[in-house]
């Protein structure tokens, strides 16, 4: 593949709902640009971008794939770096990585399905990152799909930005061509996406007049001179129209709507022309970071004539194809066999060959210029989010903003002795996917796996088995309860043993009461008068307490909020020892704790749920059912409400799935641990019974 300069590159991300046809769009464009000889199908498992075994098995994208295309545009050859992203929400981290390096987006919408949750999420992402976008409507070959209805819905949902650049031509209930609204010309498909001119059918005239008028108004708004000409009835030239529309598409104030049929590969030649004509080159943007040497903000244009800097936005750690660091070159030119400096890790790395990845294929290239996306193999310390630069000009770019995982399950090895293998396999998967997290919960003796959702966890288990040959099972996690007391009691603990020779004797009288401090396990005081317990045994008494609070007598959970006071006791000059006093304390604690109104405390989380206004009633009702306390509701000023609530952590198990089904997938949530509160009687009873059953086992 040729080397392309910054002004010849277009970095385009494909976004949209799962099943809208993003991968098919990528296949069609690959066919038209000569990358493949025949179009792959998702159902046949032979597409370029869905090459992973899991993707072929499940028939949807799981990770972002890069497909570089070469296209002969109007002003010369260009390179399009197409980023095909997953549509399912569990794999949002992949989408966020791709969006962080894209300069424009194509939002794919299935004409029959209409605006779906994934369409809205794609739009929100584009708004957040200020990405120019085109809406490409697929499935136009389906006769039951109404393009006009879809455009009206798009205008209602996303406002006046929506501008149909094409209208469909149908004959005998078949999609045979389109009207180009910008050029006011009919186009009939001949072979695949090739077309010839044809007359504009009468039935299109009315809609064409409305669409054309809206476009001309937009063009007129670019300058006062154009506005005057528009009002005096003067026509704009084709060049003036194209230039004005390009300005508007790049600044995001116009979003063209185009159409095609993925299955029949129709409409993609025009889409390629639109990418060339309307989408920005990387040098329209600035890269923003921090100059490490001065600590000041750093901005630079994408320019290949200055010193090198690049950011790693994705890592592939496949056991078969090896480890690749995918990076976008921000400034300068990256050459093979060079030494690079990882600014985040303060380490130098050796670069061997440079590659472009196209699906699972690696294409070697002689260099990568600013604005381009490529890959380097086998970097040892470099990870996703790191910045590569030269030591004399150390720049750090911002890492991609990746969603935090909140869904978690406990996992266990099926075969004993696989634990180390599982840990190293998970470490590789976490290197690839930043929304995956492994936590060792020592308190409850469980290993936890965090992800965005259940589907992602399912994929992880499958990858562990198929890629790394280790098997794990997922289970409901145990929750970290605490134990405390509600009353004040006074008890005696006496440990006395005689077995020939020295015996054992320890005797303590202690008082136990709530300390009110739930952060500390216990507070120890002594109020012994007259030396009934010698001072040198006080540490042994405290050691007994330390051992007791690790596992409470009620259900084996850690103890908090207890004040223990040593009041009195007795000792034997020969038989007393530290061990005997420690044992006496343990006896006193167990008896005193169970007499002092023991209760279980459960962990409470502060929860924030963001949902559209229409779902607030359902969500609040569900939170009440989960023993949640709704504290308030605030608007995010974008048609959504943020519901704040306190909720027991145990009730958040399975919440991700329920929230999605309640809100059609659009609701999101986040939480953090807040404090401990007394658990209701039925919850306590269940936990204590579970503990007793375990003891019997």
C-alpha positions as CSV (number, residue, x, y, z in Angstrom):
1,X,0.0,0.0,0.0
2,X,1.2,3.5,-0.8
3,X,2.3,6.0,1.8
4,X,-0.3,8.9,2.1
5,X,0.3,12.4,3.4
6,X,-1.9,14.1,6.0
7,X,-4.1,15.9,3.5
8,X,-4.9,12.6,1.7
9,X,-6.2,10.8,4.8
10,X,-9.8,10.4,6.1
11,X,-10.3,8.6,9.4
12,X,-13.9,7.5,9.5
13,X,-15.7,5.5,12.2
14,X,-18.8,3.4,11.5
15,X,-21.4,3.8,14.3
16,X,-24.9,2.5,14.9
17,X,-27.2,0.0,16.5
18,X,-26.3,-3.7,16.6
19,X,-27.5,-5.3,13.4
20,X,-27.9,-2.0,11.5
21,X,-25.4,-3.2,8.9
22,X,-22.1,-1.5,9.7
23,X,-19.9,-4.5,8.9
24,X,-21.8,-5.0,5.6
25,X,-21.2,-1.3,4.7
26,X,-17.5,-1.9,5.4
27,X,-17.5,-5.0,3.1
28,X,-19.3,-3.2,0.3
29,X,-16.7,-0.3,0.4
30,X,-13.9,-2.9,0.5
31,X,-15.3,-4.6,-2.6
32,X,-15.6,-1.3,-4.5
33,X,-12.1,-0.2,-3.7
34,X,-10.6,-3.5,-4.8
35,X,-9.6,-4.8,-1.4
36,X,-11.7,-8.0,-1.9
37,X,-13.0,-9.8,-5.0
38,X,-16.3,-10.8,-3.5
39,X,-18.4,-9.4,-0.7
40,X,-18.3,-11.3,2.6
41,X,-21.4,-11.9,4.7
42,X,-21.8,-11.8,8.5
43,X,-23.9,-14.9,8.4
44,X,-21.2,-16.8,6.5
45,X,-18.5,-15.6,8.9
46,X,-16.2,-14.5,6.1
47,X,-16.2,-10.7,6.5
48,X,-12.9,-8.7,6.8
49,X,-13.7,-7.0,10.1
50,X,-15.4,-9.8,12.0
51,X,-12.5,-12.3,11.9
52,X,-12.4,-13.3,15.6
53,X,-13.8,-16.8,16.3
54,X,-16.2,-15.3,18.9
55,X,-17.5,-12.8,16.3
56,X,-18.0,-15.6,13.7
57,X,-19.8,-17.7,16.2
58,X,-22.1,-15.0,17.5
59,X,-22.5,-13.2,14.2
60,X,-21.9,-9.7,15.5
61,X,-18.8,-7.4,16.0
62,X,-17.1,-7.6,19.4
63,X,-14.0,-5.5,18.8
64,X,-13.2,-2.5,16.6
65,X,-11.5,-3.5,13.3
66,X,-9.5,-1.3,11.0
67,X,-10.0,-1.5,7.3
68,X,-7.7,0.9,5.3
69,X,-9.1,1.6,1.8
70,X,-7.5,3.3,-1.2
71,X,-9.8,5.4,-3.3
72,X,-9.3,7.5,-6.4
73,X,-11.1,10.7,-5.5
74,X,-11.9,13.8,-7.6
75,X,-8.7,15.6,-6.6
76,X,-6.5,12.5,-6.6
77,X,-6.0,9.3,-4.5
78,X,-7.0,9.2,-0.9
79,X,-6.7,6.7,1.9
80,X,-9.8,6.0,4.1
81,X,-9.1,4.4,7.5
82,X,-12.4,2.8,8.2
83,X,-13.0,1.8,11.8
84,X,-15.8,-0.8,12.1
85,X,-17.2,-0.7,15.7
86,X,-19.5,-3.1,17.6
87,X,-23.1,-2.0,18.0
88,X,-23.9,-3.9,21.2
89,X,-23.6,-1.7,24.3
90,X,-21.5,-4.2,26.3
91,X,-18.6,-3.4,23.9
92,X,-18.8,0.4,24.3
93,X,-15.1,0.6,25.2
94,X,-14.2,-0.5,21.7
95,X,-16.4,2.3,20.3
96,X,-14.9,4.9,22.6
97,X,-11.3,3.9,21.5
98,X,-12.3,4.2,17.8
99,X,-14.1,7.5,18.2
100,X,-11.0,9.0,20.0
101,X,-9.0,8.7,16.8
102,X,-11.7,9.3,14.2
103,X,-12.1,12.6,12.4
104,X,-15.6,11.9,11.1
105,X,-18.4,9.3,11.5
106,X,-20.9,7.4,9.4
107,X,-24.0,6.5,11.4
108,X,-25.6,3.5,9.8
109,X,-29.4,3.2,10.2
110,X,-31.5,0.3,9.1
111,X,-34.4,1.9,7.1
112,X,-36.9,-0.7,8.3
113,X,-35.9,-0.6,12.0
114,X,-35.7,3.2,12.0
115,X,-34.1,5.2,14.8
116,X,-32.9,2.7,17.5
117,X,-31.2,3.2,20.8
118,X,-27.8,2.6,19.2
119,X,-28.5,5.4,16.7
120,X,-29.2,7.9,19.5
121,X,-26.0,6.8,21.4
122,X,-24.0,7.2,18.2
123,X,-25.4,10.7,17.7
124,X,-24.6,11.6,21.4
125,X,-21.0,10.4,20.9
126,X,-20.6,12.5,17.8
127,X,-22.0,15.5,19.6
128,X,-19.7,14.9,22.6
129,X,-16.5,14.7,20.4
130,X,-17.8,17.2,17.8
131,X,-17.5,14.8,14.9
132,X,-18.8,15.6,11.4
133,X,-21.2,12.8,10.4
134,X,-23.2,11.3,7.5
135,X,-26.3,9.2,8.2
136,X,-26.2,6.2,5.8
137,X,-29.6,4.4,5.5
138,X,-29.2,0.7,4.7
139,X,-31.8,-1.9,3.8
140,X,-33.3,0.2,1.0
141,X,-34.0,-3.0,-0.9
142,X,-36.7,-3.9,1.6
143,X,-40.0,-2.7,0.0
144,X,-41.6,-2.2,3.4
145,X,-38.9,0.4,4.4
146,X,-40.1,4.0,4.1
147,X,-37.2,6.4,3.6
148,X,-39.5,9.5,3.8
149,X,-40.9,8.4,7.1
150,X,-37.4,7.8,8.4
151,X,-36.1,11.2,7.3
152,X,-39.1,12.8,9.1
153,X,-38.3,10.9,12.3
154,X,-34.6,11.9,12.0
155,X,-35.6,15.6,11.6
156,X,-37.9,15.3,14.6
157,X,-35.3,13.6,16.8
158,X,-32.1,15.5,15.7
159,X,-33.4,18.8,14.5
160,X,-32.8,21.0,11.4
161,X,-29.2,19.6,10.9
162,X,-30.7,16.7,9.0
163,X,-30.4,17.2,5.2
164,X,-31.3,14.4,2.8
165,X,-28.7,14.5,0.0
166,X,-30.6,11.7,-1.9
167,X,-34.1,10.5,-2.5
168,X,-35.0,7.0,-3.6
169,X,-36.2,5.9,-7.1
170,X,-38.3,2.8,-7.0
171,X,-39.7,0.8,-9.8
172,X,-42.0,-2.3,-9.5
173,X,-41.5,-2.1,-5.7
174,X,-37.7,-2.4,-6.2
175,X,-35.0,0.1,-5.2
176,X,-33.3,0.9,-8.6
177,X,-31.7,4.3,-8.1
178,X,-31.7,7.7,-6.4
179,X,-32.1,11.4,-7.1
180,X,-29.0,13.5,-6.2
181,X,-30.5,16.5,-4.4
182,X,-27.3,18.5,-4.6
183,X,-26.9,18.1,-8.4
184,X,-30.6,17.8,-9.1
185,X,-30.1,14.7,-11.3
186,X,-31.5,11.1,-11.4
187,X,-29.2,8.1,-11.1
188,X,-30.0,4.5,-12.0
189,X,-27.9,1.6,-10.7
190,X,-26.3,-0.5,-13.5
191,X,-23.8,-2.9,-11.9
192,X,-23.5,-2.9,-8.1
193,X,-22.8,0.8,-7.0
194,X,-22.1,2.0,-10.6
195,X,-24.9,4.2,-12.0
196,X,-26.0,6.1,-15.1
197,X,-28.0,9.3,-15.4
198,X,-31.8,9.0,-15.7
199,X,-34.8,11.3,-15.7
200,X,-36.2,12.4,-12.3
201,X,-39.6,10.6,-11.8
202,X,-42.6,12.8,-11.3
203,X,-43.5,11.3,-7.9
204,X,-40.2,12.5,-6.5
205,X,-40.7,16.1,-7.6
206,X,-42.6,17.3,-4.5
207,X,-40.2,15.9,-1.9
208,X,-37.2,17.0,-4.1
209,X,-38.5,20.6,-4.1
210,X,-38.6,20.6,-0.2
211,X,-35.2,19.0,0.2
212,X,-33.5,21.2,-2.4
213,X,-35.0,24.4,-0.9
214,X,-33.6,23.4,2.5
215,X,-30.2,22.8,1.1
216,X,-30.2,26.2,-0.8
217,X,-31.2,28.0,2.4
218,X,-28.3,26.4,4.2
219,X,-25.9,27.4,1.4
220,X,-27.2,31.0,1.5
221,X,-26.5,31.2,5.2
222,X,-22.7,30.9,4.6
223,X,-22.3,34.6,3.7
224,X,-24.2,37.8,3.3
225,X,-23.4,37.9,-0.4
226,X,-24.9,34.5,-0.9
227,X,-27.9,35.5,1.1
228,X,-28.5,38.5,-1.2
229,X,-28.1,36.4,-4.3
230,X,-30.5,33.8,-2.9
231,X,-33.2,36.4,-2.2
232,X,-32.8,38.0,-5.6
233,X,-33.5,34.5,-7.2
234,X,-30.0,33.9,-8.5
235,X,-28.8,30.3,-8.8
236,X,-25.6,29.2,-7.1
237,X,-23.0,27.3,-9.2
238,X,-22.3,23.6,-8.4
239,X,-18.9,24.5,-7.1
240,X,-20.3,27.1,-4.7
241,X,-22.9,24.6,-3.4
242,X,-20.3,21.9,-2.8
243,X,-17.9,24.3,-1.0
244,X,-20.6,25.7,1.2
245,X,-22.0,22.2,2.1
246,X,-18.4,20.9,2.8
247,X,-18.0,23.8,5.3
248,X,-21.3,23.0,7.0
249,X,-20.7,19.2,7.1
250,X,-17.3,19.7,8.7
251,X,-18.5,22.1,11.4
252,X,-21.5,19.7,12.1
253,X,-24.3,22.1,11.2
254,X,-25.5,19.9,8.4
255,X,-25.7,16.1,8.6
256,X,-26.3,14.6,5.1
257,X,-28.6,11.6,4.8
258,X,-27.6,9.1,2.1
259,X,-28.8,5.6,1.2
260,X,-28.0,2.2,-0.2
261,X,-28.5,-1.5,0.0
262,X,-25.8,-3.4,1.7
263,X,-26.8,-6.8,0.4
264,X,-26.9,-5.6,-3.3
265,X,-23.9,-3.3,-2.8
266,X,-25.8,-0.3,-4.1
267,X,-25.1,3.3,-3.2
268,X,-21.5,3.0,-1.9
269,X,-19.7,4.6,-4.8
270,X,-21.6,7.8,-3.9
271,X,-20.8,7.3,-0.2
272,X,-17.0,7.1,-1.1
273,X,-17.4,10.3,-3.1
274,X,-19.1,12.0,-0.1
275,X,-16.2,10.9,2.2
276,X,-13.7,12.4,-0.2
277,X,-15.7,15.6,-0.8
278,X,-17.3,16.4,2.6
279,X,-15.2,14.8,5.3
280,X,-12.2,16.7,6.8
281,X,-8.6,15.6,6.6
282,X,-6.7,15.3,9.9
283,X,-4.9,18.6,9.4
284,X,-8.2,20.4,9.9
285,X,-7.8,19.5,13.6
286,X,-5.3,20.1,16.4
287,X,-3.9,17.5,18.8
288,X,-4.0,18.7,22.4
289,X,-1.8,17.5,25.2
290,X,0.7,18.5,27.9
291,X,4.3,19.4,27.4
292,X,6.0,17.3,30.1
293,X,9.1,19.4,30.2
294,X,7.2,22.6,31.1
295,X,3.8,21.2,32.4
296,X,2.0,23.6,30.0
297,X,-0.8,22.9,27.5
298,X,0.5,21.8,24.1
299,X,-1.4,22.1,20.8
300,X,-0.2,21.3,17.4
301,X,-1.6,20.7,13.9
302,X,-1.3,17.3,12.4
303,X,1.9,17.9,10.5
304,X,4.5,15.4,9.3
305,X,7.4,17.9,9.1
306,X,8.0,18.2,12.9
307,X,9.3,15.8,15.6
308,X,7.3,12.6,16.1
309,X,4.4,12.1,18.6
310,X,1.7,9.5,18.5
311,X,-0.9,8.0,20.8
312,X,-1.7,4.4,21.2
313,X,-5.5,4.0,21.2
314,X,-5.9,0.2,21.1
315,X,-4.0,-3.0,21.8
316,X,-4.5,-6.4,20.2
317,X,-3.0,-9.3,22.2
318,X,-4.0,-12.3,20.2
319,X,-2.2,-15.6,20.9
320,X,-2.2,-16.4,17.1
321,X,-1.4,-13.0,15.5
322,X,0.6,-11.6,18.4
323,X,0.6,-8.3,20.2
324,X,0.0,-5.1,18.2
325,X,-0.2,-1.5,19.4
326,X,-2.5,0.5,17.2
327,X,-1.6,4.2,17.1
328,X,-2.5,7.4,15.4
329,X,0.4,9.5,14.4
330,X,-0.2,13.1,15.7
331,X,3.0,14.9,14.5
332,X,6.0,13.9,12.5
333,X,6.7,10.6,10.7
334,X,7.2,7.1,12.2
335,X,9.8,5.0,10.5
336,X,10.6,1.3,10.9
337,X,13.7,0.2,12.9
338,X,13.7,3.3,15.0
339,X,13.8,4.0,18.8
340,X,10.7,5.6,20.3
341,X,10.2,7.1,23.7
342,X,7.1,6.2,25.8
343,X,6.5,9.4,27.7
344,X,4.0,7.8,30.2
345,X,6.3,5.0,31.2
346,X,9.6,7.0,30.8
347,X,11.0,4.2,28.7
348,X,12.5,3.7,25.3
349,X,11.2,1.0,23.0
350,X,12.6,-0.4,19.7
351,X,10.2,-0.3,16.7
352,X,10.7,-3.1,14.2
353,X,8.4,-3.2,11.1
354,X,5.4,-0.9,10.7
355,X,2.0,-2.3,9.7
356,X,-1.4,-1.4,8.6
357,X,-3.9,-3.9,9.9
358,X,-6.8,-4.8,7.7
359,X,-9.0,-7.1,9.7
360,X,-6.6,-9.9,10.7
361,X,-4.1,-9.2,7.8
362,X,-1.0,-7.2,8.4
363,X,0.3,-5.0,5.5
364,X,3.9,-3.8,5.9
365,X,4.5,-0.1,5.1
366,X,7.7,2.0,4.8
367,X,6.5,4.8,7.0
368,X,3.4,6.4,8.7
369,X,2.8,10.1,8.4
370,X,0.9,12.5,10.7
371,X,-2.9,11.8,10.8
372,X,-2.5,8.2,9.7
373,X,-3.3,5.1,11.7
374,X,-1.0,2.1,11.9
375,X,0.4,-0.6,14.1
376,X,3.6,-1.7,15.7
377,X,4.2,-5.3,16.9
378,X,5.8,-6.5,20.1
379,X,6.2,-3.3,22.1
380,X,7.1,-4.5,25.7
381,X,6.0,-1.6,28.0
382,X,3.6,0.3,25.8
383,X,-0.1,0.1,26.6
384,X,-3.4,1.6,25.4
385,X,-3.5,5.3,26.2
386,X,0.3,5.8,26.2
387,X,1.9,8.6,24.2
388,X,5.0,7.9,22.0
389,X,7.3,10.9,21.3
390,X,11.0,11.8,21.1
391,X,12.9,12.3,24.4
392,X,13.8,15.9,23.5
393,X,10.1,16.9,23.0
394,X,8.1,14.8,25.5
395,X,4.4,15.4,24.9
396,X,1.5,13.5,26.7
397,X,-1.8,13.3,24.9
398,X,-5.1,12.6,26.8
399,X,-6.1,8.9,27.1
400,X,-9.4,7.8,25.4
401,X,-12.3,8.3,27.8
402,X,-13.5,4.7,28.5
403,X,-16.7,3.8,30.3
404,X,-16.3,2.3,33.9
405,X,-17.5,-1.3,34.3
406,X,-20.1,-1.8,37.1
407,X,-21.4,-5.3,36.4
408,X,-19.5,-8.0,38.2
409,X,-19.5,-11.7,38.9
410,X,-17.4,-14.0,41.0
411,X,-15.3,-16.5,38.9
412,X,-13.6,-19.8,39.8
413,X,-11.3,-22.1,38.0
414,X,-13.0,-25.4,36.9
415,X,-9.7,-27.3,37.2
416,X,-7.5,-26.9,40.2
417,X,-4.1,-25.5,39.5
418,X,-5.3,-23.3,36.6
419,X,-5.4,-20.1,38.7
420,X,-2.0,-18.8,37.4
421,X,-2.9,-19.5,33.8
422,X,-6.3,-17.8,34.3
423,X,-4.6,-14.7,35.8
424,X,-2.2,-14.3,32.9
425,X,-4.9,-14.9,30.3
426,X,-7.2,-12.3,31.9
427,X,-4.2,-9.9,32.0
428,X,-3.9,-10.2,28.2
429,X,-7.7,-9.7,27.8
430,X,-7.6,-6.7,30.0
431,X,-4.7,-5.2,27.9
432,X,-7.0,-5.5,24.9
433,X,-10.2,-4.4,26.6
434,X,-10.0,-1.5,29.1
435,X,-13.6,-2.1,30.3
436,X,-12.6,-5.4,31.8
437,X,-11.3,-5.4,35.4
438,X,-10.2,-8.2,37.7
439,X,-10.5,-7.7,41.5
440,X,-9.2,-10.0,44.3
441,X,-11.7,-9.7,47.1
442,X,-9.7,-11.2,50.0
443,X,-12.3,-10.5,52.6
444,X,-14.9,-12.7,51.0
445,X,-12.3,-15.1,49.5
446,X,-13.5,-14.6,45.9
447,X,-12.1,-13.3,42.6
448,X,-14.3,-10.8,40.8
449,X,-14.6,-10.0,37.1
450,X,-16.0,-6.6,36.2
451,X,-17.4,-5.7,32.8
452,X,-20.0,-3.4,31.1
453,X,-22.6,-6.2,30.9
454,X,-23.4,-9.9,31.0
455,X,-22.8,-10.4,27.3
456,X,-19.3,-9.2,27.7
457,X,-18.7,-11.5,30.6
458,X,-20.0,-14.4,28.5
459,X,-17.6,-13.5,25.7
460,X,-14.7,-13.4,28.2
461,X,-15.5,-16.9,29.5
462,X,-15.6,-18.2,26.0
463,X,-12.3,-16.5,25.0
464,X,-10.6,-18.0,28.1
465,X,-11.7,-21.4,27.0
466,X,-11.1,-21.2,23.2
467,X,-8.0,-18.9,23.1
468,X,-6.2,-19.8,26.3
469,X,-7.6,-23.3,27.1
470,X,-8.7,-22.5,30.7
471,X,-12.2,-22.9,32.0
472,X,-13.9,-20.7,34.5
473,X,-17.4,-20.6,36.0
474,X,-19.2,-17.4,36.9
475,X,-21.3,-17.1,40.1
476,X,-23.3,-14.6,42.1
477,X,-20.7,-12.7,44.2
478,X,-20.8,-12.7,48.0
479,X,-21.4,-9.3,49.5
480,X,-19.3,-7.7,52.3
481,X,-21.6,-7.6,55.3
482,X,-20.4,-6.4,58.7
483,X,-21.4,-7.3,62.2
484,X,-22.0,-5.0,65.2
485,X,-23.9,-4.7,68.5
486,X,-26.7,-2.5,69.7
487,X,-26.6,-2.9,73.5
488,X,-24.2,-2.7,76.5
489,X,-23.4,-5.9,78.3
490,X,-21.0,-7.0,81.1
491,X,-19.6,-10.6,80.9
492,X,-16.9,-12.8,82.4
493,X,-14.6,-15.0,80.4
494,X,-12.6,-17.6,82.3
495,X,-10.1,-20.0,80.8
496,X,-8.9,-22.7,83.2
497,X,-7.1,-25.9,82.3
498,X,-5.1,-28.3,84.6
499,X,-3.1,-31.1,82.9
500,X,-0.3,-32.0,85.2
501,X,2.6,-29.5,85.8
502,X,1.8,-25.9,84.8
503,X,-1.9,-25.3,84.1
504,X,-3.6,-22.4,82.3
505,X,-5.5,-19.7,84.0
506,X,-7.0,-16.5,82.7
507,X,-10.0,-14.6,84.0
508,X,-11.5,-11.3,82.6
509,X,-14.6,-9.3,83.3
510,X,-15.4,-7.1,80.3
511,X,-17.9,-4.6,79.2
512,X,-19.0,-4.5,75.5
513,X,-21.0,-1.6,74.0
514,X,-21.5,0.2,70.6
515,X,-18.7,2.6,69.9
516,X,-20.6,4.6,67.3
517,X,-17.6,4.5,65.0
518,X,-18.4,2.1,62.1
519,X,-15.0,2.8,60.4
520,X,-13.0,1.0,63.2
521,X,-13.5,-2.6,64.3
522,X,-13.0,-2.0,68.0
523,X,-11.8,0.5,70.7
524,X,-10.1,-1.1,73.7
525,X,-9.9,0.5,77.1
526,X,-8.9,-0.9,80.5
527,X,-10.3,0.3,83.9
528,X,-8.7,-2.3,86.2
529,X,-8.1,-1.3,89.8
530,X,-5.8,-2.9,92.3
531,X,-3.8,-5.1,89.9
532,X,-6.5,-7.9,89.6
533,X,-5.2,-8.3,86.1
534,X,-1.5,-7.5,85.8
535,X,-0.5,-4.8,83.2
536,X,1.7,-7.2,81.2
537,X,-1.5,-9.2,80.2
538,X,-3.3,-6.2,78.7
539,X,-1.7,-6.7,75.3
540,X,-2.8,-10.3,75.3
541,X,-6.4,-9.2,76.0
542,X,-6.2,-6.8,73.0
543,X,-4.7,-9.6,70.9
544,X,-7.8,-11.7,71.7
545,X,-10.0,-8.9,70.5
546,X,-8.0,-8.5,67.3
547,X,-8.6,-12.1,66.5
548,X,-12.3,-12.0,67.3
549,X,-13.2,-9.0,65.1
550,X,-11.9,-10.7,62.0
551,X,-14.8,-13.2,62.0
552,X,-17.9,-12.2,64.0
553,X,-19.9,-14.9,66.0
554,X,-23.1,-14.0,64.2
555,X,-22.4,-15.0,60.5
556,X,-18.6,-14.9,60.2
557,X,-18.3,-11.3,58.9
558,X,-15.8,-8.7,60.1
559,X,-16.9,-6.8,63.3
560,X,-17.1,-3.0,63.5
561,X,-18.2,-0.4,66.0
562,X,-17.5,-2.2,69.3
563,X,-16.1,-0.7,72.4
564,X,-14.5,-3.2,74.8
565,X,-13.5,-2.2,78.3
566,X,-11.5,-4.5,80.6
567,X,-13.0,-3.9,84.1
568,X,-11.7,-6.7,86.3
569,X,-10.5,-10.3,86.5
570,X,-8.1,-12.5,88.4
571,X,-4.8,-14.3,87.8
572,X,-2.7,-17.2,89.1
573,X,0.9,-16.4,89.9
574,X,2.1,-19.7,88.3
575,X,-0.6,-20.8,85.8
576,X,-1.5,-17.5,84.2
577,X,0.0,-16.7,80.8
578,X,-0.6,-14.4,77.8
579,X,-2.2,-17.3,76.0
580,X,-4.6,-18.0,78.8
581,X,-5.7,-14.3,78.9
582,X,-6.1,-14.2,75.2
583,X,-8.4,-17.3,75.4
584,X,-10.4,-15.8,78.2
585,X,-10.9,-12.7,76.1
586,X,-12.2,-14.7,73.2
587,X,-14.7,-16.5,75.4
588,X,-15.9,-13.2,76.9
589,X,-16.2,-11.6,73.4
590,X,-18.3,-14.5,71.9
591,X,-20.7,-14.5,74.9
592,X,-20.8,-10.7,75.2
593,X,-21.3,-10.2,71.5
594,X,-24.3,-12.6,71.2
595,X,-25.9,-11.0,74.4
596,X,-25.5,-7.4,73.2
597,X,-28.1,-7.4,70.4
598,X,-25.9,-8.5,67.5
599,X,-27.0,-7.2,64.0
600,X,-25.7,-7.5,60.5
601,X,-24.8,-4.3,58.5
602,X,-25.1,-4.3,54.8
603,X,-23.0,-2.2,52.3
604,X,-25.0,0.7,50.8
605,X,-24.1,2.3,47.5
606,X,-24.8,5.8,46.2
607,X,-26.4,5.2,42.8
608,X,-27.0,7.6,39.9
609,X,-29.3,6.4,37.0
610,X,-29.5,8.5,33.9
611,X,-32.7,7.9,31.8
612,X,-35.0,9.8,29.4
613,X,-37.9,11.5,31.1
614,X,-40.5,9.0,30.1
615,X,-38.8,6.1,32.0
616,X,-38.3,7.9,35.3
617,X,-41.5,6.4,36.9
618,X,-40.6,2.8,35.9
619,X,-37.0,3.2,37.2
620,X,-38.1,4.7,40.5
621,X,-40.7,2.0,41.1
622,X,-38.0,-0.6,40.4
623,X,-35.5,1.1,42.8
624,X,-38.2,1.0,45.6
625,X,-38.7,-2.8,44.9
626,X,-34.9,-3.2,45.4
627,X,-35.1,-1.5,48.8
628,X,-33.6,1.7,47.3
629,X,-34.3,5.1,48.7
630,X,-34.7,7.8,46.0
631,X,-33.0,11.0,47.2
632,X,-33.8,13.3,44.3
633,X,-33.9,13.9,40.6
634,X,-32.0,16.4,38.4
635,X,-32.3,17.2,34.7
636,X,-29.2,16.9,32.5
637,X,-30.7,19.5,30.2
638,X,-30.7,17.1,27.3
639,X,-34.1,15.5,27.8
640,X,-32.8,13.1,30.5
641,X,-33.1,12.8,34.2
642,X,-30.4,11.8,36.7
643,X,-32.1,9.9,39.6
644,X,-30.0,9.7,42.7
645,X,-30.6,6.9,45.3
646,X,-29.1,4.9,48.1
647,X,-29.4,1.2,47.5
648,X,-28.0,-2.0,49.2
649,X,-25.1,-3.3,47.1
650,X,-26.6,-6.8,47.1
651,X,-29.7,-5.4,45.3
652,X,-27.6,-4.1,42.4
653,X,-26.9,-7.7,41.3
654,X,-28.4,-8.1,37.8
655,X,-29.4,-4.3,37.7
656,X,-27.6,-3.7,34.3
657,X,-29.9,-6.2,32.5
658,X,-33.1,-5.0,34.2
659,X,-32.3,-1.3,33.5
660,X,-31.7,-2.0,29.9
661,X,-34.9,-4.0,29.5
662,X,-36.9,-1.2,31.3
663,X,-35.4,1.6,29.1
664,X,-34.8,-0.2,25.8
665,X,-31.1,-0.1,26.4
666,X,-30.8,3.7,26.8
667,X,-30.5,3.9,30.6
668,X,-27.1,4.1,32.2
669,X,-26.0,4.0,35.8
670,X,-23.0,4.4,38.1
671,X,-22.5,3.8,41.8
672,X,-19.9,3.9,44.5
673,X,-19.8,2.4,48.0
674,X,-21.2,4.9,50.6
675,X,-21.5,3.3,54.0
676,X,-22.9,0.4,56.1
677,X,-26.5,0.3,57.4
678,X,-28.4,-2.2,59.5
679,X,-29.9,-4.9,57.3
680,X,-33.6,-5.7,57.6
681,X,-34.6,-8.8,59.6
682,X,-35.3,-11.1,56.7
683,X,-31.9,-10.3,55.1
684,X,-30.1,-11.0,58.4
685,X,-32.0,-14.2,58.9
686,X,-31.1,-15.5,55.4
687,X,-27.4,-14.7,55.9
688,X,-27.2,-16.3,59.3
689,X,-29.0,-19.4,58.1
690,X,-26.6,-19.6,55.1
691,X,-23.6,-19.3,57.5
692,X,-25.1,-22.1,59.7
693,X,-25.6,-24.4,56.6
694,X,-22.0,-23.7,55.6
695,X,-20.7,-24.6,59.0
696,X,-22.6,-27.9,58.9
697,X,-21.0,-28.8,55.6
